[in-house]
Amino acid sequence: MFAFLDRINIGNARIQGLEKDLNMKGQDYNIALQVFFIPYILFEVPSNILIRKVAPSTWISGTMTCWGIITVCQGLTRNYAGLVICRLLLGIFEAGFFPGCIYLFSMYYKRHELQRRWNSFYCAGILSASFSGLFAYALANMDGIGGYGGWRWIFIIEGLATTVIAVAGRFLLPDWPETAKFLTPEERELVIRRTHEDIAGATLDHLDAKGARRIFFDWKIWTGIVMYLGGANTGYSGAFFNPTILKQLGWTSVKAQVYSIPIYAVAAVANVVTGFASDCLHHRYAFCMIGVCIATAGWALLLAQRSVPVAARYAALYLVTTGNFITSPLTLVWMNNNLGGHYKRGIGAAMQIALGNLGGITASNIYITKQAPTFPVGFGTSLALQWLTGLACTVFFVGLVLENRKRERGGRDYRYNLAKDELDNLGDDHPNFRFVY
C-alpha cells in the first residue's frame, strides 16, 4: 500500500499547491513524474538478482526505509530541482519492491493458488490510490501548520508512516521457504515439494551462460512485458491525473480528492473477485480480455467527453480503473505461472515490471497541460496501449496452447538427451513442463 502511495501522492500534492510553491511551469510536472521511472526500470533486474542472495525481509525492509526517508524529503524540498532529485532517488529505492514481492509469493504457492493471493496483495495498491485521496483530503487541513503548505504534509506524514512500517517489516516479512523461520522443518519441506511438483520439477537455479540465454531470449517474457505495458500506462494515468481530471469537471480540490475514493474502492472489489474466479476456473486469458473491454468503454467515453454529461465522464473513470485493475495483476501472475526455476521467475518478473513500466513514462508525458481538460493525446494513446495489451494477451494465449500441444505430441522430447546438468537447468523449457492459460 505505502509503496504505491509514496509513488503516486504527487498527483494529490499537485492540486494542493505543489506547482505554485515550487514555481513549476509547463511540462515541469510531467518531467518530475518521468524521472522516477528511469532508475526504477534500470534497477529492477539487478535487485531481483540480489534478493536471491539476501534475506527478502532484510532487502525489502531496507529499501522501504530508504524510500520512506526520500518521501519525507519531497515535502521539505524548497525548489523544483530538489523535487526532481527526490523523485530520482525514490525510483532507485522502490525498484526492488514490487518484483521482489511477486518473486517471493511464487515460491510459496502452486500456480493456481497464486492469483487470488497476488490480487489480495495488489488490492492494497489499489486501495492506496483510494486512501491517498482520503488522506490528502485530511492533510489538506494541515495547511499552514509549521509554516508548511498542505501538499508538504502529504509527503511528510506518508513518508514517516512508510519508515515506521519498514522497521516493523524487518521482523514480520517471511524469507525464502528454505529458511522461513515461521515454518517447521516439515512445513518447509511440504512447501518446497508442492511447488516443485506443480511445475513438474522444472528448475533453472544456476545462472550460467545457457541459463541466461533461456531467460533473456524467451518470447514469453517479452510478450509479458507488452501485456503489462498498457496496464502500467493506464494505472499511472489514473493515479497521476485522476485528481486533476476530477477537478476539471468543475469540483473543488477537496471534492475532487473525495470523489476519487469510490473509483478505487469499486476497482478493488473487482480485482479480488477476479483473482478468486481465475484461480477457481484455472483460467487467465478470458479475464484479461474482459478487463481490456471494460477499460476500452471508459476510454471511449473520455475521448467523447464533449458530447457526454459530467456524470458519464465520472463513470468513465470507474470503467477505466476497474478494467485495468482486472487485467494488470492477471498479466503479472499469468506470465510468472509459465516460468520455471528460481532465477527465471525472479529475473522474468523484474523484466516484465521494469520494462512494462515504460508505460509509466508514457503516462507521464501524454497528458499535455495545454490540452486540458480533453487530453485527446493522453486518452487516445491510453486506449491504443490498452488494446496493445489485449493483442499481446492473445499472442501469449495462442503461443502457450500451441506449445502445450507440441509437447503432448512429444515434439520436445529430444531435450531428454541433453547432459544431466543442462536438463536439470532448463526451467520451463523442460519437456515435462506444461503451460497454463
N, C-alpha and C positions, 0 to 999 in steps of 0.2 A: 504493500500500500504506500509506504513512505518513499520507496524508490520512484514510483510513478509520480507521486505528489510533488516531490522535490524537483522533478524534471519539468512538470507542466504548470507549476504555480506561477510562473512568469506570465501566463495568459490572464490570470486573475489580477496579478500586480499591475498589469498594463492599464486596466480600466480604473485602477485606484490611484493613478498619477505617476507611474514609473517613468513614462516617456517625458512628461513635463519636467519632473525634478532632475532628470539626467540630461536634459536638453537634447533629446533624441529627435532626429528628423528623418523624413522619407522612409527609406528601407532599413534604417538602423535596427529596428525591432526584429525584422526578418534575419538580419545578419547575426544578431545575438542568439537567435534560435539555431541558426545553421552551424555556428562554430561548435556547439555541443556535439554534433554528430560526427565530426571529423575524428577526434580521438576515440569516441565511442565505437566507431566502426573499426578503427585500426587496432584497438587493444583487446577486442573480444576473443579472438582466436588465441593469442598468447595467454590470456587469462585462463581460458579453459584447459590449456595445456598445463599451466602451473597449478591449478586447483587439483589436478590429479596427483600432484606431488605433495600438496599441503592439505591439512585437515580442512574440509569445507567450512566448519564452524569458525576456524581462525581466519580463513581467507575472506569469507563473506562478511563477517562482523567487522573485520579490519577495514575493508574498503568502504563499508557503510558508515563507519565512524568518520572517515575522511570526507565523504561527500556531505555528511551532516554539517561538518565544520564549514565546508565551502558554501553550503546553502545559507548559513548564518552570515557569511562574508558578503553574499549578494545583497543582503539587507543593510549592510554597513557601507557599501561602496559609495563613493562621492561623485563618480563620473562614469561616463559610458565605457571608457577603456577598462575600468575596473570590473564592470559587469561582464564584458566580453571575456576577460581573463578568468573570471569565476566560472562562466559557462564552459570554457575550455577545460578547466580542471574538473568540473563536475562530470564531463564526458569521460575523462580518464578513469575516475574512481567508480562510476556507475557501470562501466563496460563489462565487468566480470559478473555482475549480479544475476541478470536475467538468464543468460545462457548457462551459468553455473547452477542455477536452481533447476532448470529442466533436465540438465545432465544428472544431477543428484536424484531427482524424482525417478528418472528412468531406470536407475539402478536398484530401486526397491520394489517396483510393481511390474506385473505382466502387462503386455501391450494393451489388452482390452480392460485393464484396471486403471490405466493411466489418465485417460481423457477426463473423466469426471473429477479426478483429484487435481489435475492441472487446471481445469476450468474453475474449480473452487478457489485455487490459488490465484488464478488470473482475475477472478472476480474481485479480489482485493484491490487490484489495479483499477478496475472499472469503478468500484466504489470510491476510490481515492479521488477520481475525477469529480464524482458527485460531492464527496466530502470536501474537496478543495473549494467548491462553490459555497458550501455552508460555512466552512472555516474562514474563508475570505470575507464572507458577509459579517461574521462575528468580529474578525480582526480589524475590519474597516472602522469599527467603533473605537479602536485604539489610536486613531489618527491624532497626532499631536502629543501623545504621551512620550515623555523623554525627548521631545523635540523631533521625533521621527514620524514620518507620514505612515498612513495605514498600510501602504504597499510594503514598506520596510518590515513591519511587524509580521507580515505574511511569511517572509523569508526567515526571519529570526526565530519565531516561535516554532515553525515547522522544522527548521534545521536543528534546533535544540532537542525537539522530540525525537528526531531521527537518531541523534547521537546517543540519547539515553537508551533507546530500543536496541541500538547496535551493541552496546555494552552487555545488555541482558542476553542478546542473541548469541554471544560467545559461549554461554553456558546452556542455552536451550536448543541450538541448532544441532541436528544429527551429523555424523560423519559418514563415510562410506560403510556399506553393510559389513564389510570385512572387519571393521574396527569400531562399529557403533556400540557405545557404552550402555545404551538403554536396552540393548538386546542381550539375551543369554547366548552362550556359545551354540546351543541347539537352534535358537531362533535365527542366528546369523547364518547358520548352515542351511536352514529352511529357505530363507530369503534368497540366498545365492542359488540354491538348487532350482527353485521355482522360476526365477528369471532366466536361468541358463537353459532350462528345458523349453521355455516359451519361445526361444529363438533357435531351437534345435541345435544348441551347442555352438552356434556361430560366434567366434571371438576374433577380435583384432586388438590385441593388447600389447603389441610391440610396434613401435613407430619406426620401422626400418624403411628403406627406400621403396620397397614394393608396397608396404602398408600405406605410405604417404601417397603413392600413386592411386591406390584404391580409394583413398579419401578425396583427394583434390581433383580427380578426374571422374568422379561418379556423377552421372547425369541426374540422379535423384536429388542430390544436394543442390545442384544448380537450378533444377526445376523448383525445388522447395524454396529457394531464395526468391524466385519470381512470384511464387504463390504468396509469400509473406509480404512482399514489397508493397502491393496495392493496399493490403490491410494496414501496414505501418503508416502509409500516407494518410489514409482515412482516420486512423486513430489519432495521429498527431494533429491533423487538420481540426478535428473536433476539440481536442484538448487546448490547442493554442488559440483557436479562433471562435469557438462557440460563444464564449462570453462577449466577444466583440460583435458577433453576428446578432446575438440576442439584444444587445444594447442598441444596435442599429434598427431593430424592429420598433424602436420608439420608447423603450423602457429605460429606467434609471440604471446606474451601475449596480446598485444594491438589488434591484428587482431582477436584473439580468443574472446576477450570481444565484439568486434563489431559484429562478426558473430553469437553471441548468441542472439542478439536483435530480428531479424526476426523470430526466432524459437518461441518466446513467443508472438510476435505480431499475428502470424497465430493462435496460440492456443487461444488467447483472442477472436478473431473473432468467432472461432468455439464454444467457451464457451457461448458467448452471443446469437448466433443463436440457439443453442441447448436449452438454457433456455426459449426463447420465444416459440420455437416449442413444447417443453414438456408441457408448460402451456396451449398453444392453443389446443393441442390434448388431454389434460388431461391424459397423459401417461408418465411413468418414465422408466419402465423396458427395453424396446427395445433400448432406447437411451443409457442406461448404457452399454448394451452389444455391441452396435456399437462402443462406446469408447474403450471397452476392446479389441475388434478385431483390431481396428486401432493401438493401442499400441502394441499388440502382433506382428504385422508385423514389427514394429520398433525394438523390442527386438530381433526378429529373425535375422534381418539384422546385428545388433550389435554383436550377437553371431557368425555370419558367416563373420565377418569383414575382415578376412584374405583373403577371396575369392571374396570380392567386392571392387570396387574402392572407393576413398575418397569421391566422390560426393554422393555415395549411403550411406556411413556411416553418412555423414552430413544430408541427407534426413531422415535417421532413427531417428535422434533426433527430427525432426519435427513430425514424426508419434507417437513416444513415448509421447512427451509432449502434443500434440493435443489430442490424445486418452485419456490420463489421465485427462486432464482438461475438457473433456466432461463428464467423469464418476464421478470423485470425488465430485464436487458440487452437482450432482444429488443424490448421496448416502446420503449426509447430509440432504438435504431437504426432500427426499423421506421418510427417517425414521421419521423426525420431523413431516411430514404430518400425520403420523399414530400414533402419541402420543396425548393424550388428557389431558389437565389440566396444570396449571402454573408450578407446581413442577415437573411433569413428563416430560414436554418439556425441562425445564431448566436442570434438572439432567440428563435426557436422552441425550441431546445434549453434555453435558460435558463429560459423559461417552464415547460416541462414539468418540469424538475428542481426549480425553485423551488416552484411550486405543488403539484407532486407530493409534495414534502417536508412538506406538511401532514400526510401520513401519519406523519411522524416526530413531529409534535406529538401526533397521536392516540396513537401508541405510548407516548409519554412520560406519558400520563395515564390509560390504561385498565387498567394493571396496579396495582390498588389494594392497598396494603400489607396492609390488614386482611382481604383476600380470599385471601391466600396460604394454602396452595400451589395451590388450584384455579383461581384467577383466572378465574371464569366470564365476567366482563365483558370482560376482556382477550382471552381466547381466542375468545369469541363474536363480538366486534367484528372481530377479525382475520379470522375465517372469512368474515364478511359482506363485508369490504373485498376479500378475495381474489376473491370472486365478482363484486364490482363491477368489478374488473379484467377478469375474463372477459367480462362483459357489454359493457364498453367496447371490448375487442378485437373482439368480434363486430360491434358497430356500425361500427367502423373498417373491418373487412374488407368488410362489405356495402356501405358507402359508397364505398369505392375501386373495387370491382367495378362498381357502377352507373355511377360517373363515367367509368371507362375505356370502358365500353360506349357511353356517350353521346358521348364524343369520337370513338370509332371510327365512329359514325353521322354525324359532322360537327356534332354539337349545340353545339360551342363554336367553330366556325369563324368566327362573326361577329366574334370578337375580332381576327381578322387585319385588320379595317378600322380598328382603333384607330390613333391617331397613333404614329409610329415610336418616339418616346421612351417612350411608355406601353407599347407592345407589347414593347419590349426590357426592360421592368422588371416584367413580370407574374409572374415566378417560376414556380411550378408551376401557375399559372392559365393559362399559355401553352398553346394548343390542341395543340401538338406533344408536350407532356409526358405521359408515361404512368406511372401509379402501380404500385407493386409490393406484393404481399401474399403 
